[in-house]
Amino acid sequence: MKGILASLFVLLMMSVQTAEAQDTLQTGFKVIAQVPEARSLAMDPEGLIYVVSTSELLQLDHQGTVTARLDGTNAGTFRELSDVDPGNGLIWVIADAEAGNLFRFSKELLHLETIQVPINTESEFEHSPRLDLLDAFTTASGQPIAVATGAGGELFAIDASSQRVLKWDASRHLERVIGAFGTGAGQLVEPVSLAADASSIYVADRALGVVKVYDYFGGHLRSLNAGSDLNSLTVTEDGVWMIFPRSIWIYSHQGIRSRQIVIKFDAPLIAAVPFQDSIFFLTPNQLLQAEI
């Protein structure tokens, strides 16, 4: 990734203290799709792109051709979609913030199950939250605004109604709460974005201006300095990308900030995902691509 970035961006400044490069990217963008009311961006291992708007999920190839579309027909009407995690491309998990549900779909667009995000987590432990079961134990719904899939099939979701992260095990039983409300080392105030790799989960907290890193058991590992205008984050094999309205900060997995990229867009940047020789950018109404 360092070689890709070096060939794509022009180096403007080097900080002696942090060894951080600052670049400006203002040309070479190609609009590959118009997506009104876009909310989030993700990519599966094969490079297929997933864009969530408030009412539907689009799967696109790198030319912007829509290869699949979900508007809730198979699972009832979507109310207000907020995020998607395509995982390995075989199972997609979609968050509906207004309905308070996580939807699991197969790559064939079959609705597999609906998982309720509960407000009262204490009464949900030891019970299955799957609404598809006749004896499902349900309570009032929370507000899932971000979702991530763990390496072993675990599910993580940010509940904006309680400002914390919930974890379900691979059988979709609610297992634990991560990040109690507060300003302490492992606590959260306004989590807005979520990502996971093979051993850790990353939670962007806008109010605290940090990305907090936890292990799968909820243990706090470290915090990465960010900013109060942080929109989202992306985790790659090479590092952590923090997405701001006009810039991207890139950290190593060891917590060292190595690069800042200034983005010259007319519209604010919502999300960005690198893939091979391209970077894909999402604004509130467009999906753009920059190639090497």
Residue pairs with C-beta under 8 A, 6 or more apart in sequence:
1 236
1 237
1 238
1 239
1 274
2 238
4 274
4 276
4 277
4 292
5 23
5 250
5 259
7 292
8 25
8 279
8 290
8 292
9 21
9 23
9 24
9 25
9 261
10 23
10 24
11 21
11 23
12 21
12 22
12 23
12 24
13 21
13 22
14 20
14 21
15 22
18 256
18 257
18 258
19 256
19 258
20 257
20 258
20 259
20 260
21 258
21 259
21 260
22 259
22 260
22 261
22 262
23 259
23 260
23 261
23 262
24 261
24 262
24 264
25 261
25 262
25 263
25 264
25 290
26 263
26 264
28 290
28 291
29 265
29 281
29 288
29 289
29 290
30 288
30 289
30 290
30 291
31 286
31 287
31 288
32 60
32 62
32 63
32 64
32 280
32 287
32 288
32 289
33 51
33 58
33 60
33 64
33 66
33 286
33 287
34 285
34 286
34 287
35 51
35 53
35 58
35 282
35 285
35 286
35 287
36 53
36 285
37 53
37 54
37 55
37 284
37 285
38 51
38 52
38 53
38 270
38 282
38 283
38 284
38 285
38 286
38 287
39 52
39 53
39 54
39 81
39 82
39 83
39 270
40 51
40 52
40 82
40 83
40 84
40 146
40 232
40 270
40 271
40 282
41 49
41 50
41 51
41 52
41 270
41 271
41 272
41 273
41 280
41 282
41 287
42 49
42 50
42 84
42 85
42 86
42 273
43 49
43 50
43 86
43 273
43 275
43 280
44 50
44 86
44 87
44 88
44 89
45 88
45 89
46 89
47 62
47 275
47 276
48 59
48 60
48 61
48 67
48 86
48 89
49 59
49 60
49 61
49 62
49 273
49 280
49 287
50 57
50 58
50 59
50 60
50 84
50 86
50 92
51 57
51 58
51 60
51 282
51 287
52 58
52 81
52 82
52 83
52 84
52 94
53 81
54 80
54 81
55 71
55 72
55 78
55 80
55 81
56 69
56 70
56 71
56 72
56 78
56 81
57 69
57 70
57 71
57 81
57 84
57 92
57 94
58 66
58 68
58 69
59 66
59 67
59 68
59 69
59 86
60 66
60 67
60 287
61 67
62 278
62 289
64 287
68 109
70 92
70 94
70 105
70 109
71 78
72 78
74 105
74 109
74 110
74 111
75 103
75 105
75 111
75 114
78 94
78 96
78 99
79 96
79 97
79 98
79 99
80 96
80 97
80 98
80 99
81 94
81 95
81 96
81 97
82 95
82 96
82 97
82 144
82 145
82 146
83 94
83 95
83 144
83 145
83 146
83 147
83 194
84 92
84 93
84 94
84 95
84 147
85 92
85 93
85 147
85 148
85 149
86 92
87 93
87 149
89 107
90 106
90 107
91 104
91 105
91 106
91 107
91 112
91 149
92 104
92 105
92 106
92 107
93 102
93 103
93 104
93 147
93 149
93 155
94 102
94 103
94 105
94 147
95 101
95 102
95 144
95 145
95 146
95 147
95 157
96 102
96 103
96 144
97 143
97 144
97 145
97 160
98 143
99 141
100 116
100 117
100 140
100 141
100 142
100 143
100 144
101 114
101 115
101 116
101 117
101 131
101 141
101 144
102 114
102 115
102 116
102 117
102 144
102 147
102 155
102 157
103 111
103 113
103 114
103 115
104 111
104 112
104 113
104 114
104 115
105 111
105 112
106 112
113 130
113 131
113 132
113 172
114 130
114 131
114 132
115 129
115 130
115 131
115 155
115 168
115 172
116 129
116 130
116 131
116 136
116 138
116 139
116 141
117 129
117 141
117 142
117 143
117 144
117 157
117 159
117 166
118 124
118 129
118 138
118 139
118 140
118 141
118 142
118 174
119 139
119 140
119 141
119 142
119 159
119 161
119 162
120 139
120 140
121 162
121 166
121 174
121 177
123 137
123 139
124 137
124 139
124 174
125 174
125 175
126 173
127 136
127 137
127 173
127 174
128 136
128 137
128 171
128 172
128 173
129 136
129 137
129 138
129 168
129 172
129 173
129 174
130 136
130 172
131 138
142 159
142 160
142 161
142 162
142 166
143 159
143 160
143 161
144 157
144 158
144 159
144 160
145 158
145 159
145 160
145 192
146 157
146 158
146 191
146 192
146 193
146 194
147 155
147 156
147 157
147 158
147 194
148 155
148 156
148 157
148 194
148 195
148 196
148 201
149 155
149 156
149 196
150 156
150 196
150 201
150 216
151 196
151 197
151 198
151 199
152 170
153 170
154 167
154 168
154 169
154 170
154 175
154 196
154 216
155 167
155 168
155 172
156 165
156 166
156 167
156 168
156 178
156 194
156 196
156 201
157 165
157 166
157 194
158 164
158 165
158 191
158 192
158 193
158 194
158 203
159 165
159 166
160 191
162 181
163 181
163 188
163 189
163 190
163 191
164 177
164 178
164 179
164 180
164 181
164 188
164 191
165 177
165 178
165 179
165 188
165 191
165 194
165 201
165 203
165 214
166 174
166 176
166 177
166 178
167 174
167 175
167 176
167 177
167 178
167 216
167 218
168 174
168 175
169 175
176 217
176 218
177 218
178 201
178 203
178 214
178 218
179 186
179 187
179 188
179 191
179 203
179 212
179 214
179 218
180 186
180 187
180 188
181 187
181 188
181 189
182 188
182 189
183 189
183 208
185 220
185 223
186 212
186 214
186 218
186 219
186 220
188 203
188 205
188 208
188 212
189 205
189 207
189 208
190 205
190 206
190 207
190 208
191 203
191 204
191 205
191 206
192 204
192 205
192 206
192 230
192 231
192 232
193 203
193 204
193 230
193 231
193 232
193 233
193 243
194 201
194 202
194 203
194 204
194 233
195 201
195 202
195 233
195 234
195 235
195 240
196 202
196 235
197 235
197 253
199 215
199 216
200 213
200 214
200 215
200 216
200 221
201 213
201 214
201 215
201 216
202 211
202 212
202 213
202 233
202 235
202 240
203 211
203 212
203 213
203 214
204 210
204 211
204 226
204 230
204 232
204 233
204 242
205 211
205 212
205 230
206 228
206 229
206 230
207 228
209 225
209 226
209 227
209 228
209 230
210 223
210 224
210 225
210 226
211 223
211 224
211 226
211 230
211 233
211 240
211 242
211 251
212 220
212 222
212 223
212 224
213 220
213 221
213 222
213 223
213 224
213 255
214 220
214 221
215 221
222 255
224 240
224 242
224 251
224 255
224 257
225 257
226 242
226 249
227 244
229 244
229 245
230 242
230 243
230 244
231 243
231 244
231 245
231 268
231 269
231 270
231 271
232 243
232 270
232 271
233 240
233 241
233 242
233 243
234 240
234 241
234 243
234 271
234 272
234 273
234 274
235 241
236 274
238 252
239 250
239 251
239 252
239 253
239 258
240 250
240 251
240 252
240 253
241 248
241 249
241 250
241 272
241 273
241 274
242 248
242 249
242 250
242 251
243 269
243 270
243 271
243 272
244 269
245 268
245 269
246 262
246 263
246 265
246 268
246 269
247 260
247 261
247 262
247 263
247 269
248 260
248 261
248 263
248 269
248 272
249 257
249 259
249 260
249 261
250 257
250 258
250 259
250 260
250 261
251 257
251 258
252 258
263 269
263 281
265 281
265 283
267 283
267 284
267 285
267 286
268 283
268 284
269 281
269 282
269 283
270 282
270 283
270 284
271 281
271 282
272 279
272 280
272 281
272 282
273 279
273 280
274 280
277 291
277 292
278 289
278 290
278 291
278 292
279 289
279 290
280 287
280 288
280 289
281 287
281 288
281 289
281 290
282 288
